[in-house]
């Protein structure tokens, strides 16, 4: 384990943020707990959607959908500004 997958996903998410995309969706095999834990460690959340993929024809596999919201720089700046305004409004 050299962290190559973690580095690749981090770089990919950085590129998606630069493109100002606001959400990433992916599907993972239900039984692949290692992959599910990996994506969850990046903040992906299972949204409840499931599907059976019968691509292989001889058997079906169940997949679960994960989503990750990607605030871009502008969104992050707005969020920080809102927090600062909220904190100032609570000052005496």
KOLDO-165776 format. One line per field, with one value per residue (C-alpha): x, y, z; residue number from 1; residue in one letter. Coordinates in nm, 2 decimals. Layout:
N
X	[X, ...]
Y	[Y, ...]
Z	[Z, ...]
nr	[NUM, ...]
rest	[A, ...]
***
This chain:
92
X	[0.00, 0.17, -0.12, -0.14, -0.52, -0.55, -0.31, -0.50, -0.84, -0.71, -0.57, -0.89, -1.11, -0.87, -0.92, -1.30, -1.30, -1.09, -1.36, -1.61, -1.81, -2.02, -2.08, -1.93, -2.13, -2.00, -2.12, -1.95, -2.02, -2.23, -2.00, -1.67, -1.63, -1.27, -1.36, -1.66, -1.45, -1.19, -1.45, -1.61, -1.27, -1.29, -1.63, -1.84, -2.18, -2.41, -2.73, -2.96, -2.98, -2.90, -2.91, -2.86, -2.62, -2.67, -2.39, -2.23, -2.55, -2.47, -2.52, -2.62, -2.42, -2.57, -2.42, -2.47, -2.44, -2.22, -2.21, -1.96, -2.04, -1.74, -1.75, -1.54, -1.33, -1.62, -1.85, -1.59, -1.53, -1.90, -1.92, -1.63, -1.78, -2.12, -1.94, -1.75, -2.07, -2.24, -1.96, -1.95, -2.33, -2.29, -2.03, -2.15]
Y	[0.00, 0.31, 0.55, 0.57, 0.54, 0.82, 1.04, 0.98, 1.05, 1.36, 1.49, 1.40, 1.59, 1.89, 1.90, 1.87, 2.16, 2.37, 2.29, 2.43, 2.12, 2.10, 1.73, 1.39, 1.07, 0.72, 0.37, 0.10, -0.27, -0.33, -0.60, -0.41, -0.27, -0.17, 0.06, 0.19, 0.28, 0.44, 0.67, 0.75, 0.86, 1.13, 1.24, 1.05, 0.97, 0.69, 0.85, 0.55, 0.46, 0.11, -0.08, -0.43, -0.44, -0.75, -0.65, -0.99, -1.17, -1.48, -1.30, -0.96, -0.74, -0.48, -0.14, 0.15, 0.52, 0.77, 1.14, 1.41, 1.78, 1.99, 2.35, 2.55, 2.85, 3.09, 2.88, 2.84, 3.21, 3.28, 3.03, 3.18, 3.53, 3.41, 3.26, 3.58, 3.78, 3.55, 3.56, 3.95, 3.97, 3.78, 4.03, 4.28]
Z	[0.00, -0.13, -0.13, -0.51, -0.51, -0.25, -0.45, -0.77, -0.62, -0.45, -0.78, -0.96, -0.70, -0.72, -1.10, -1.07, -0.82, -1.07, -1.33, -1.08, -1.06, -0.75, -0.71, -0.79, -0.82, -0.83, -0.80, -0.59, -0.56, -0.25, -0.12, -0.18, 0.18, 0.12, -0.17, 0.02, 0.32, 0.09, -0.07, 0.27, 0.40, 0.13, 0.25, -0.01, 0.14, 0.03, -0.08, -0.07, -0.44, -0.54, -0.87, -0.99, -1.28, -1.50, -1.74, -1.70, -1.80, -1.59, -1.26, -1.13, -0.89, -0.66, -0.67, -0.43, -0.52, -0.34, -0.37, -0.27, -0.28, -0.41, -0.30, -0.54, -0.43, -0.48, -0.28, -0.01, 0.00, 0.04, 0.31, 0.50, 0.45, 0.59, 0.89, 0.96, 0.93, 1.17, 1.42, 1.40, 1.45, 1.78, 1.90, 2.17]
nr	[1, 2, 3, 4, 5, 6, 7, 8, 9, 10, 11, 12, 13, 14, 15, 16, 17, 18, 19, 20, 21, 22, 23, 24, 25, 26, 27, 28, 29, 30, 31, 32, 33, 34, 35, 36, 37, 38, 39, 40, 41, 42, 43, 44, 45, 46, 47, 48, 49, 50, 51, 52, 53, 54, 55, 56, 57, 58, 59, 60, 61, 62, 63, 64, 65, 66, 67, 68, 69, 70, 71, 72, 73, 74, 75, 76, 77, 78, 79, 80, 81, 82, 83, 84, 85, 86, 87, 88, 89, 90, 91, 92]
rest	[X, X, X, X, X, X, X, X, X, X, X, X, X, X, X, X, X, X, X, X, X, X, X, X, X, X, X, X, X, X, X, X, X, X, X, X, X, X, X, X, X, X, X, X, X, X, X, X, X, X, X, X, X, X, X, X, X, X, X, X, X, X, X, X, X, X, X, X, X, X, X, X, X, X, X, X, X, X, X, X, X, X, X, X, X, X, X, X, X, X, X, X]
***
